[in-house]
Structure formats: C-alpha cells, structure tokens
Amino acid sequence: MIIIDADGCPVKDETYRVAQRYGLKVTVVANSLMRVPQEEWLELVLVDGGFNAADDWIAEHVVKNDIVVTADIPLAARCMEKGGRALNPRGEPFTEDSIGDALASRELMSQLRDMGAVSGGPAPFDKRDRSRFLHSLDGLIQAIRRGR
C-alpha cells in the first residue's frame, strides 16, 4: 500500500498512476477535503484535529513495507520505525543511513531560521523532481517486491 501525506503534496497524480500500474492500494490522508479519483483502490481519509493529526494517523496505520510519500522528516522517521518505507516528493528515499542526518539538518535549519540567519525555503519544484520521484517510486516498489 502507498500512503500519501496529501496536504501540499505535489505528486499525488504521479503516485496514482504508478500505483494503478502495479495494482496497489493508495490511501490519501489530508486535513481538508480534496478531489481524488473515484477508484476502488483509492481511499481518502480526512482527519480533523490538531497540527499533526494527519501525521499521527499515518504513523498509527503504516505497516511493514508500506510506502509513505511525505516531505515531513519526523513522520518519515516514525514510519520507518514501524518497517514502512518513506519517499519524499522530490524522489529522495529516506533510508536508515540518511534519516538521522535529515533529522539533524532539519533541526539545525529550524534553529538558524529562528535566529534570522537563514530565510527562504526549498528550491521550486520542477519537472526533474517529478521525473526523479516517478523513477524512485517505481524502483522502491520493485525492491519491495524482490524482498529488499
């Protein structure tokens, strides 16, 4: 199964296409109503509550080898602790080797922003990011199917 942390996710349509090709179920988790294709293999879960309600729902429901599409590094870490796989919308997989560094970098950047030393955000999302995501998602699904 693929779970999408959907609020602000730029690769929902790409995920749907890949999931359909492989016959995978997709769960879209969001804080607000959004349009999703009416397909038997696609479910929209609306969560209400606080700031991390969608993240908490995802972390609670992910199981081993589920793929979670999220840019949220702490959520990715929580999912990986339960045996899930995590992939950000730019096609960069979170791995056991990279998650610690990603969490530390996130904390450092947060502190620098709070001090006013850094401003701005990530680079704009572009076609190369979309292409890299498609390639990475396909590769991750194949790796799981091969038992890796």
VENDASUL-V343570 format. One record per helix or strand of 2 or more residues. SS is the DSSP state (hx for helix, st for strand). FROM is the first residue (numbers start at 0). TO is the last residue. If there is no record, write none. Layout:
# VENDASUL-V343570
ss = (SS,SS)
from = (FROM,FROM)
to = (TO,TO)
This chain:
# VENDASUL-V343570
ss = (st,hx,st,st,hx,st,hx,st,st,hx,hx)
from = (1,11,25,41,52,66,72,84,92,95,126)
to = (4,21,29,45,60,68,80,86,93,114,144)
